[in-house]
Amino acid sequence: MEIIRKELDPGVVVLELKGPLQMGVECKRLELAMDDILKEKQTRVVLDLSQLTKIDSDGVGRVVKSLSRLRMVGGTLHLAGVTGVVSTALKLTHVDRLVKIFPTAREASQNLSATPPPSSATPGH
């Protein structure tokens, strides 16, 4: 699997996933990409799955883990371009109920860019 990083709107990271997202190296690549994003204090992420060819239970798990890691720091994750077997897998596992899904990465990015980023400082602390 190949991961291409883009920024379609300021403050929103888009990761375009190409190929399969399955147990092993592919899942590790997504985890490492999320590590980099979190180290950079980025909190608004779109996973563009329009070119994802297949996904297994580990791949679905990595998507959910990415969502929960972002939520822990006050961020959010949107999915884009979900079709075919990927769409079926996300519906069967109810991931489609946890995360907003948009037809395109552009629409998902624009939705996130309209949302203010979380404050890094908590008042009174």
C-alpha positions in Angstrom: 0.0 0.0 0.0 1.1 3.5 -0.8 0.2 6.6 1.4 0.3 10.0 -0.3 0.0 13.0 2.1 -1.7 16.1 0.9 -3.1 19.3 2.4 -6.1 20.4 0.4 -7.2 23.0 3.0 -5.0 24.8 5.7 -4.7 22.7 8.9 -6.3 19.5 7.4 -4.1 16.6 6.5 -5.3 14.2 3.8 -3.8 10.7 3.6 -4.6 9.1 0.3 -4.4 5.3 0.6 -3.6 3.3 -2.5 -3.8 -0.5 -2.7 -4.8 -2.9 0.1 -5.0 -2.1 3.8 -4.4 -5.5 5.4 -2.6 -7.1 8.3 1.1 -6.5 8.4 3.2 -3.9 6.6 0.2 -1.9 5.2 -1.4 -1.5 8.7 2.0 -0.5 10.1 2.4 2.2 7.4 -0.9 3.8 8.4 0.1 3.7 12.1 3.4 5.3 11.4 1.7 8.0 9.2 -0.6 8.7 12.1 2.4 8.9 14.5 3.9 11.6 12.3 0.7 13.6 12.2 0.2 13.5 15.9 3.8 14.5 16.6 3.2 17.5 14.4 0.2 18.4 16.5 -2.2 18.0 13.6 -5.7 17.1 14.7 -7.8 17.2 11.6 -7.3 14.2 9.2 -9.0 12.8 6.2 -8.4 9.3 5.0 -9.0 9.2 1.3 -10.0 5.6 0.6 -11.0 6.1 -3.0 -8.1 4.0 -4.3 -8.1 1.4 -1.5 -8.5 -2.0 -3.2 -9.4 -4.1 -0.1 -9.5 -3.9 3.6 -9.4 -6.7 6.2 -10.3 -6.7 9.9 -6.8 -5.3 10.9 -7.2 -2.5 8.4 -10.7 -1.6 9.8 -9.1 -1.8 13.3 -6.3 0.7 12.2 -9.0 3.1 10.9 -10.8 3.0 14.2 -7.5 3.3 16.2 -6.6 6.4 14.1 -10.0 7.9 15.0 -9.6 7.2 18.7 -6.0 8.5 18.8 -7.2 11.8 17.2 -10.2 12.1 19.5 -7.9 11.7 22.5 -6.2 14.9 21.5 -9.4 16.7 20.7 -9.2 16.0 16.9 -11.3 14.3 14.4 -11.1 12.0 11.4 -13.3 11.9 8.2 -13.3 9.3 5.5 -13.7 9.9 1.8 -14.2 7.9 -1.3 -15.5 4.8 0.4 -16.9 2.4 -2.2 -17.3 -1.3 -3.0 -15.8 -3.9 -0.6 -14.4 -1.1 1.6 -17.8 0.4 2.1 -19.2 -3.1 2.9 -16.5 -3.8 5.4 -17.1 -0.4 7.2 -20.9 -1.0 7.3 -20.6 -4.5 8.6 -18.3 -3.4 11.4 -20.4 -0.2 12.1 -17.5 2.1 11.5 -19.7 4.1 9.2 -21.6 5.1 12.4 -18.4 6.3 14.2 -17.0 8.6 11.5 -18.3 11.0 8.9 -17.9 9.7 5.4 -17.8 12.0 2.4 -17.9 11.3 -1.4 -14.6 13.1 -2.0 -11.5 14.1 0.0 -12.1 17.7 -1.1 -15.6 17.7 0.5 -14.2 16.0 3.7 -11.4 18.5 3.9 -13.6 21.5 3.4 -15.9 20.2 6.2 -13.0 19.9 8.6 -11.5 23.2 7.6 -14.8 24.9 8.6 -14.4 23.4 12.1 -12.0 25.3 14.3 -9.0 23.3 15.6 -9.0 22.3 19.2 -7.3 24.7 21.6 -3.9 23.4 22.7 -4.2 25.2 26.0 -6.9 24.6 28.5 -8.1 27.7 30.3 -7.3 27.7 34.0 -4.6 25.1 33.8 
